[in-house]
């Protein structure tokens, strides 16, 4: 796990943008402007995979103060060479993990608690369906949905939150306008 270089040393609030399943250019030609504005405001951008296009990774790497990302099942060899399957990072005193797939919704909390006993927060993607639950033992599971492919949802989504002194707060699921 990376050292806690964001927030803990200065005891300040860390603003996170959580995103997954961008699927550019398959589901959208580009990332929504609102998401890019949030990228500029965030201290850390977390992307839970299925970028599809390396140019999207380049774009977020160039705009984000700090980017934590993983590859997804739709990401090819170039993205897999640049990103891990699972990322771990300490932010604001909490242990975060990022992964694309967690398996079926049924039993997810218990399964993830077993697979990731060293984490406080697990950010995941794949389903395009927002998720916010707690596993036995307290692991918080967050899926921000997709900002470009709403899949069985009425709107495309992304998530923001804050973390400071070991407390996750202000978890907000944002819906994007329909195009």
C-alpha positions as CSV (number, residue, x, y, z in Angstrom):
1,X,0.0,0.0,0.0
2,X,1.3,3.5,-0.9
3,X,2.2,5.8,1.9
4,X,-0.5,8.3,3.0
5,X,0.8,11.3,1.0
6,X,-2.6,13.0,0.6
7,X,-4.2,14.5,3.5
8,X,-3.0,12.7,6.6
9,X,0.3,14.6,7.0
10,X,-1.5,18.0,6.9
11,X,-4.7,16.7,8.6
12,X,-6.8,18.3,5.9
13,X,-9.8,17.3,4.0
14,X,-9.1,15.3,0.8
15,X,-11.7,15.6,-2.0
16,X,-12.1,12.4,-4.1
17,X,-13.7,11.8,-7.5
18,X,-14.7,8.2,-8.0
19,X,-15.4,7.1,-11.6
20,X,-15.5,3.8,-13.5
21,X,-16.5,2.3,-16.8
22,X,-15.8,5.3,-19.0
23,X,-15.8,3.2,-22.2
24,X,-14.5,6.0,-24.4
25,X,-15.0,6.0,-27.4
26,X,-17.3,3.0,-27.4
27,X,-20.1,4.4,-25.2
28,X,-19.3,8.1,-25.6
29,X,-17.0,10.1,-27.8
30,X,-15.6,12.0,-24.8
31,X,-15.9,12.4,-21.1
32,X,-18.7,14.7,-19.9
33,X,-17.6,18.3,-19.2
34,X,-19.0,18.1,-15.7
35,X,-16.8,15.1,-15.0
36,X,-13.7,17.0,-16.3
37,X,-14.5,20.0,-14.0
38,X,-14.8,17.6,-11.1
39,X,-11.4,16.1,-12.1
40,X,-9.9,19.6,-11.8
41,X,-11.4,20.1,-8.4
42,X,-10.5,16.7,-6.9
43,X,-7.4,16.1,-4.9
44,X,-7.5,12.4,-6.0
45,X,-9.3,10.8,-8.9
46,X,-10.0,7.1,-8.5
47,X,-10.9,5.2,-11.7
48,X,-12.1,1.6,-11.3
49,X,-11.4,0.3,-14.8
50,X,-12.9,-0.1,-18.3
51,X,-11.2,2.9,-19.7
52,X,-11.1,1.2,-23.2
53,X,-9.0,4.0,-24.7
54,X,-5.5,4.8,-23.5
55,X,-6.2,8.4,-24.5
56,X,-8.7,8.6,-21.6
57,X,-6.0,7.5,-19.2
58,X,-3.6,10.1,-20.7
59,X,-6.3,12.8,-20.3
60,X,-7.0,12.1,-16.6
61,X,-3.3,11.6,-15.8
62,X,-2.7,15.1,-17.3
63,X,-5.6,16.8,-15.4
64,X,-5.7,15.0,-12.1
65,X,-3.5,16.1,-9.2
66,X,-3.3,12.4,-8.3
67,X,-4.8,9.5,-10.2
68,X,-5.3,6.0,-8.8
69,X,-6.6,3.6,-11.4
70,X,-6.9,-0.1,-12.4
71,X,-7.6,-1.9,-15.6
72,X,-11.0,-3.6,-16.3
73,X,-12.2,-6.5,-18.4
74,X,-12.6,-4.3,-21.5
75,X,-9.1,-2.8,-21.3
76,X,-6.5,-4.1,-23.8
77,X,-2.8,-4.8,-23.5
78,X,-1.6,-1.2,-23.5
79,X,-3.8,-0.2,-20.5
80,X,-3.0,-3.5,-18.7
81,X,0.7,-2.7,-19.1
82,X,0.2,0.8,-17.4
83,X,-2.3,-0.1,-14.7
84,X,-2.6,-2.8,-12.0
85,X,-5.5,-5.1,-11.5
86,X,-5.9,-4.0,-7.9
87,X,-4.6,-0.7,-6.5
88,X,-4.2,0.1,-2.8
89,X,-3.6,3.5,-1.4
90,X,-3.9,5.3,2.0
91,X,-5.8,8.6,1.8
92,X,-6.7,10.8,4.7
93,X,-6.0,8.0,7.2
94,X,-8.2,5.3,5.4
95,X,-7.0,2.3,3.5
96,X,-8.5,2.3,0.0
97,X,-8.6,-0.5,-2.6
98,X,-9.6,-0.2,-6.2
99,X,-10.6,-3.1,-8.4
100,X,-12.8,-3.5,-11.4
101,X,-14.8,-6.7,-10.8
102,X,-16.2,-8.0,-7.6
103,X,-18.4,-10.8,-8.9
104,X,-22.2,-11.2,-8.5
105,X,-24.1,-8.8,-6.4
106,X,-25.4,-11.6,-4.2
107,X,-22.8,-12.2,-1.5
108,X,-20.6,-9.3,-2.6
109,X,-20.1,-7.8,0.9
110,X,-19.0,-11.1,2.5
111,X,-16.9,-12.1,-0.4
112,X,-15.1,-8.7,-0.5
113,X,-14.6,-8.7,3.3
114,X,-12.8,-12.0,2.9
115,X,-10.7,-10.9,-0.2
116,X,-9.8,-7.5,1.2
117,X,-9.5,-7.7,5.0
118,X,-6.8,-5.0,5.0
119,X,-9.1,-2.3,3.5
120,X,-11.5,0.3,4.9
121,X,-13.0,1.3,1.5
122,X,-13.2,-0.7,-1.7
123,X,-14.0,1.2,-4.9
124,X,-15.2,-1.1,-7.8
125,X,-16.9,-0.9,-11.2
126,X,-18.0,-3.3,-13.9
127,X,-21.8,-3.3,-13.4
128,X,-22.3,0.4,-14.2
129,X,-24.8,0.3,-11.3
130,X,-24.1,2.5,-8.3
131,X,-23.5,0.7,-5.0
132,X,-22.8,1.9,-1.4
133,X,-22.9,-0.8,1.3
134,X,-20.9,-2.1,4.2
135,X,-19.6,-5.6,4.6
136,X,-19.3,-7.6,7.8
137,X,-16.4,-6.0,9.7
138,X,-17.0,-2.6,8.3
139,X,-15.5,-2.6,4.8
140,X,-17.4,0.1,2.8
141,X,-18.0,-0.9,-0.9
142,X,-18.5,2.0,-3.4
143,X,-19.4,1.7,-7.1
144,X,-19.8,5.1,-8.8
145,X,-21.7,3.8,-11.8
146,X,-20.7,5.0,-15.3
147,X,-20.5,8.6,-16.5
148,X,-21.0,7.5,-20.1
149,X,-23.1,4.3,-20.2
150,X,-26.2,4.2,-17.9
151,X,-27.0,0.6,-18.6
152,X,-30.3,-0.2,-16.8
153,X,-30.1,3.1,-14.9
154,X,-32.1,6.3,-15.6
155,X,-28.9,8.4,-15.6
156,X,-25.1,8.2,-16.1
157,X,-23.4,8.7,-12.8
158,X,-20.2,9.4,-10.9
159,X,-19.4,9.8,-7.2
160,X,-17.6,12.3,-5.0
161,X,-16.6,12.0,-1.3
162,X,-14.2,13.5,1.2
163,X,-11.9,11.9,3.7
164,X,-10.0,13.4,6.6
165,X,-8.5,12.0,9.8
166,X,-9.8,8.5,9.0
167,X,-13.4,9.5,8.3
168,X,-15.1,9.1,5.0
169,X,-17.8,11.8,4.5
170,X,-19.9,13.7,2.0
171,X,-20.5,10.6,-0.2
172,X,-22.6,12.0,-3.1
173,X,-23.8,10.1,-6.2
174,X,-24.1,12.7,-9.0
175,X,-26.3,12.1,-12.0
176,X,-25.3,13.5,-15.4
177,X,-27.8,15.0,-17.9
178,X,-29.1,12.7,-20.5
179,X,-27.7,13.2,-24.0
